[in-house]
Amino acid sequence: MLEESPALSEHSKAPGILPRTLEIFAGWGLLDRFIDRGSFLRQIRAWTPRRNEPLFTVDLSPLEPITAAAGILILPQNRTEQLLYETARDSGLVDVRFGHRVAGFEEDPTGVTVSAETGGGRTLIRGMFVVGSDGPHSAVRQTLGLSLEGKTYPARLLLADVRVGEPRNSLQWPRLSTRDRSALGGIRIERDLWRLIATLDKKTTDDEATSPPFVAKLVEALLGEGPFELVWANTFRIHCRTSPHFRRGRVLLAGDAAHINSPAGGQGMNSGIQDAHNLSWKLARALAGGDVEALLASYEAERRPAILTNVDRYTDLLTRGVLLAPQVLRLGALGLARLAMRVPPVTSRTLRRAGMLDTHYTESPLISGRGDLPGTRAPNARLTRDGVPLRLHDLVTRGDAALLLFDDGRLPGWDVQNLVRRLQGVEGIRVVRVASSTSAATSGDYVDVDGTVWSELRLRPGTAALVRPDAHIGWIAERPTADELVSGVSRAVGR
C-alpha cells in the first residue's frame, strides 16, 4: 500500500460511521474496538440553543431485527484511519509505505508496474492489480484518462473543530441553530472537542471564515459564551461527482478517487469503505484462481450504480433541502420530516437509507436467481444454533460465503453431505441449514429466532440462497436441483 503523506492525518474529517459500515467492521473483528473509542448513538436527539426539549428525535431501534449495529458511531476519521492502519499492519499481510507518491503505471497481460516517487528517488513496484484510492485528485484515475463528472453546488461550507470546557461540554448534542439564515450545526466528537459545520455566504472570504473571530460567533451561537480553542478549520466547495468508470483492465478506483459527495448524510467515507469491502473479497478470489474478468467487471457493475442511485440522490436531497435551502424551507423540511417519521413504513425506509442498509446490486455478472432478492443485502438477523446466539452475517466473516438451505423438510431428494462434497471445489463456502422455528430444527440447524430472515426474504421452505462475503445475496432459487445449485453458487462467487 502506497501513501503519499509521510504519516496518517491528524485531522478529524468525517466523524460519523453508519450501520452498514459498522457491520463491515464487525466482520473484520473490529467492532468492539471502534465502539470503545467513540460515542455510539442508538437514538439521535437534535437540540437547539434556546429550547429545553429536542427539536426532533430519531430512534434507530427499529433496525435491530436486521442489523447488529442499530446506531451511529461518532468517531473522528483520524481515529478510524489509525485503527484500520493498526489492523492492517498487525496482520502481517500488508506493507504500508508512507511518503510514496504514485507517478504512473504500466499494465500488461499479467499485471501492473507502478512507478512511485519517494524522498530517495523513484521506485518500481509490481502487482497483479492496482486499486487507486488516492482521493479526488487521484493520480491513478488521471493516468487512466478519467475525470470526476457531475456538479458543484453554488455554496461553500466551513468545518471547524473547537475545544471548550465545562459546562458547555455537557450540552446535549447534536445541536442545530434554526434562527440563522445559514445552516449551522455541531456534534461532540471527543470529550472536549466539537465539530461545527456552517454554510457560508458569498461575501465571507475563506481567510475570514477560518479566523478565530468568525468561528467565535459560531461557537457562541451554538454552544454559548466562553473561551474556546480553535484546533482546525477549513472551507471547501460541495461536489457531487463520479468517475465514468471504476475499472479499466487490472486497475480499479475506490473511495474519493471514484466519487465525491456532499457531507450531508455522512455517506462519503462510509461509501468508500463499502467500495473496499465489495472489492476485497473479489480480488482475493481472483488471486486464488477465480474468474478474473467476471470478478473485476462486477465491481464497477455493482458499486457505480449504487453510488449514482443511492449515495448521490440521498446526499443531493439533503444538501438542497437542508444545507442550502432558505431558512423557511429548511424549517419546513424539518417539520415535514418529523411528521413522516411517525409513519412506520416511512420510518423503516428512511432508516435503512440513512444507515446504507438498502443497497441493491441490480446488474452484475455474478448475480442470478429468482425475483428481486438477488443483489440485496441479507438482513443481519438473530439466529441460534444449539442454543448459542449469533447473527446471520457472522456466517460470512473473513471472506467466506454461506449457502443457506431453508429446508423444513422440503428440499429436493439429495442429502447435504453429498452437496458439501460437490462444493468442495468451490473454496470458502459454508453450507448451513436455517429452520423457521425451534420445532422445525434438527441438531446442528440454525434457527431464525424472530423469523426475520424468512419474512424479510419472503421465503418458502425448500429455498436455497448464497450469501456472499459482503453479505449480499448472490443467488437464490426455490427447490433447485443439485446441478442448478452448484452452478448458481459457482457463478455467485466468481468461480
N, C-alpha and C positions, 0 to 999 in steps of 0.2 A: 504494500500500500504506500503510495507516494503522496506526501502532503507538502505543499509549497511553504506554509508557515513554519517557523522554527520551533513552535510549540503549540499546544492546544490554546484555544481562545480563552480569555479571561472574562469576556462579556456575557451577560445572561441571555440575550437574544430571545428566542421563543421559549416561553415558560410553561406552556400547557401540554400535557401528554394525555391523549384521548383514549377511550376504552379499547379500540381496536389495536392501537399501538401497545397498550399495556398487556393485551393478550399475547402479542408477539414476544414481549419481554418475559412473560410467564413461560412461554415455550422455550425460551433460551435459558430458563432457570434464574432470571434476574429480577423478577417482580418484587420480591421482598426487599432486596437491596434498594430498589428505586423508591418503594413506599417509605422505607426508613429514612431516606434522605429528603423527602419532600412533604407536602401537605396534600393528603388525599381527601377530596371533597365528594361525598355521596349526595349532598344536597347543596345547591347554589342559591344563596340569597343575595340579591343586589340591593345595596343601600345607597341612599343619597345623604349629603351632609346635613340636611335640615329636617329629616324625618326620623322618628323613633321606631319605625317599622319598615320592613323591607319593601322596596319598590315592586319587586316580584320574586317568586321562589320557583326554582326548577328542581324537582325531586327526581333523582336518577334511579330510584329503587325499582321502577317498572322494568328495567333492563336486567335485573338479577336472574330471571329464569333463563336468559340466553347468553349471559356473559359472566365470567368470574371477576370482571373489572368494571362493575357498575358505578363508575365515578370518574372524576378528572383529577389527575395528579399535577400539582403546581410544583415545578422544579426548574430552576434556571438551566438554559440549554448548555452552558459550560459544564454544569454538574452532570447532565445527561451524557455529554461527549466524554467526560472523564470516566464515567462508569463503563461506557461501551469500549473505550480505549483500553482500560484495565482488563476487561474481559477478553478482548482480542489478544492483547499482549500475553496474558497469563495462559491462554490456550496453547501457546507454542506453535500455532498453525499460521500465524500472521506476522509478517515482517513489516512494521510501520517505520517508514523512513521520512523524518521531518527534513525540511529545507531542500526538498526536491521539486523543482518546477518542471512540469511536462512541456517540452518544446515541440514535440511532434511524434509521429509514429508511422510505421510502415507495416502493412498487413500482407501476408502471403497465404497460400492454401493451408498451411499447418499452424499458423499462429500470428502473433503481432510483436514487433520490436518497438519499444518505446524509448525515445531519447529524452533524458531528463538533465536539466541544468542544476548543478549544486555549487556550493561555495568553492569547491576544488576543481570545477570544470564541468565536463559533460560525461554522462554515463549511459550505457545502453542496457535495457532490461528486457528479457524475453518472456513471453507468456502465451498461453493458448487463446486467452480472451482478454479484453480490456474493458473496464467499466469506468466511464467518466462521471464522477460525482463531484466535480470541481467547480460548482457554483454557477451563477448566472452568466459569468464571463468565461465559461468553460473553454479551455484550450482544446480539449478533446472534441467538443462539438464544433468549434470553429475549424479545426483540421478536417472535419467531415464536410465542411461547407454548409452547415446548418445554422439557422438563426432562430431566436425565440419570436414567434409570431403571435400577435394579439393586440392588446390595447394598454394604454397608460391612462390612468384616471387623472382628471384635472384637479388634483389636490395633493398636498404633502402631509405627512404625518411626523409627529415628534414622539420619540421614545426617550424616556429619561428614568434612570434608576437613582433613587434618593434614599439616604438613611435618616431616620428620625428616631427620637427617643419616646419614652413614656410621657403622657398617657396615649399618644397617638398610635403607638404600636399595638394597642389593644382595641383599636377601632374595628368594627365589623367590616368585612370585605367579601367580594369585590365592591367597589364604590363607583358611583356614576354621578356626574353633575348634570342636572336637567335644566338649569337656568341659563346656561351659556349658549351662545349661538353655535360655537364649535363643539364637537364631541369631546368629552373628557372623561376618562375612566382610570381606575387604578386597582392593582391587586398587590398583596403582600407576598413576595416570592421567597423571602427568608425572614428570620425572626425580626430583624430591624431594617429590612430592605424592601422598598416599594417600587413597583414598576408603574409609571404613568404613561398613558398614551393619549395624544391630543391631535386633532386636526388643526392645520394652520391656514390662516388667510393669506391672500396674495401679497399683502403689504409687509408681512413679517419675513425678514431675511433669515437664512439658515444660521448665521452667526448670532443674531438676536435671539432666535428660538432656543438655542443651546446655552445661552448665557444664564448665570445664576439668578439675576433679577427676574428674567422671564419665567424660569422654572419655579421661582419662589411664589409667583402669583398662582401657578397651578397647584402647588403644594398647599397653599393657604385655602384655595377654593375647595379642594378635595379632602384635605386632612386637618385643616385648621391652622391657626397661627403657631409659630415656634421655629426654633432653629432647625436646619437640615444640612446634610452633606450631599452635594451633587457628585455622585460616583461616576456617572456616564450619561451622555446624551447624544442623540443623533437624529437627523432628519432624513427622510427618504420619500421618493415617489412611490405610488402604489401601482402595481402592474398586474395584468392577467395575460400571461404569455406562455406559449407551449411550443416546443420544437415539432416540426412536421414529421420527424421520425425519432424513435427512441433506440433505433438499432440500424447499423449498416454492417453487414458481414459479421465479423467477430468482435466488433466494437459496439458497446451499448452505453446508454446515458441513463442516469438516475438522479433523483432529487432536483435541486435547483439548476443543475446543468440541463435538465429536460423540461422543467416547467417552473414558473414563479407565479405566486398568487398573493392576493391581499392578505394581511394578517387577520382580517375579520374571520372569526370562527376558529382560528388557531390550527389550520389544517396543513400549513406549508411543511414544517418539519415532519409532522406525522405522515404525510403522503410520501415524503422522501424515504422514511424508514420502511414504509409499506412497499415502495418500489424495491428496496433492497431485499425485503423478505420474500417477495414474489420471485425475484431473480435468483436468489442464493441457492434454493433447492434445485432450480433448473440447471444452473451452472455445475452444481455438484453431480447431477445425473449425466450431464453432457461429458464431464471429465471422466465419469465412470463407464463411458461407452454407450450412452443413450443416443437417441435420435437428435443430433445437434441442431439441424435445421428446424425441426418442429419445436424443440425446446426454446431456442432463441427467438424464433418467429412469434411464439406465443407470448413472450414478454411484451413486445410492442402491441400486439393484438389485444392484450388484456389491459395493460396499465395506461396506455394513451387514451383510449375511450373512457376509462374510469376517471382520469383527470379532467377530461373535457366535459363529461356529463355530470359528474358528481362534485368534484372539488371546485371547478371553475364556476359552475352555476350557483352553488351554495355560497361561496365567498363573494361572488358578484352581487347576489341578492342582499347579503348582509352589508356589503360595502355601500351600495347605493341606498339601501333602506335605513341604515343606522349611521354609519360613519360620515357619509357625505350628504345626507338629507338635511333640508332646513329643519330648524328646531321643532316646528309644529308637526311636520311629517314624522320626525324621529319619535316624538312623544306619542303620536297616533299609532305608529308601528308597534311600539312597546305595549300600548293598551290593547291593540288587536291580538298581539301575541299572548298576552295574559288570558284573554277570553278563549283563544283557540286551544290553549294548553289545558283547558277544563274538559275537552272532548277526548275521551280515551284513545280512539283511533288516531286522531291528530297527534296526541302526545306520543304515542308509540312510534309513528313515522318520524316525527321531529327528533326524538331522542336517538333513534337509530342513525339518522342522517348526521346529527351533530356529533355522535360518537364514532362515525365512519364504520358502522356495522352493517351497512346496506349495500356495499359494493358488489356488483354483479358483473361477471365477465361473460358477456353475451356472445362474442365471436372469438374463437380461439381454436387452433389446430389440435389442442389437447382435450377440448371439452366435447362431450357427446352424451346422449341419453334422452330420456323422455321428458316432455313438458318444459316448464320454465325453471326447474330446480338446478340443472347443471350450470355451474358457474357461480352460484350463490354461495355465500359464507354459511357453513354449517353452524347452527346455534351451539354455543358452548354450554350445553345443558348439564344438569346434575345427573350423574349415574352412580350406581353402586355395583360392586362385584363381590359376591360372598360377604356382604355386609360392609365392605370397605368403600367409602365415598371417594369420588373423583369427578372431574369434568370431562366432557367429550373431547375437548382439544388436548387433554393430557395424552390422548392416544396417538397424536401426530407430532410429538415433540422431536427435536433433533433429526429432522429430515425424513422421518418415517411417514408413510401414508397408511391409512386404515381402511380396510374393506369391511363395511358394516353389513351384516346379514340380519335383516329384520324378519326373523323366522316365524315364531309362534306356530311351528309345525306345518307351514305351507310352502316351503321352498321345494324346488323340483327334486327328483329322486336321485341325488348324488350326495355323498357324505362330505363333511367339512374336511376330514383328513385327506381325502383324495384331492379336494380343491387346493389345500395347502401344498401338496406335492406338486401340483401343476403350476402353482405360482412361485415355486422356489427359484425359477429363472428370472423372476421379476423382483429384484432386490429391494429391501426396505418396505415390504408390505406386511402389515399386521392384519390378520383375519380375526374378527370379533363378532360374536352374536349378541344382538341387542333385543331384549324382550320388552314387551309393553308393560308388564307388571311382574311383581314378585311371583304371583301364582303361575304365570306363563313361563317362568325361567327355570332352567336346569342348572346343575352345578357348573360354575365357570362362566355362565352368561352374565352380560352386563344388563342392568335393569334401568330403564328410563324412569327415574324417580317421579318426576312431575308430569310425565307424558309430553314433555316439551319437544323432544325430537320428533315423535310421531305426529304431534299436532302442527308444529312449525313446517315440517316437510310434507304434511298431508299423506302419510304413508299407509300402505296396506300390507298385511302380512304377506311374506314372500318377496319383498323388495330387497335389492342389494344396491349399495351405494359406496363409491370410493371417495373418501375424504383425503385430499391432497395434503402435503406437508404444510401448506399455507392455510389450511383449514377451509378451503373452498371445495365444493363438490365437483369432482372431475367427471363423474359418470354415475348414472342411476338407471335402473331398469326393474320392471316387475316380472317375477318368475322367469329370469333368464336361464338359458341352458348353460352348461359349464363352458362350452366354447364361446358363447356370447359374453359370458362374464370375464373370461381370461382376455378376450380381445378388447373389451371396454376398459378393463383395468390397465392393460399394457399401453393403450393409447393415452390414457389419462396421466400416466407418469412418464411419458416420453420414452418408452422402451424402444 
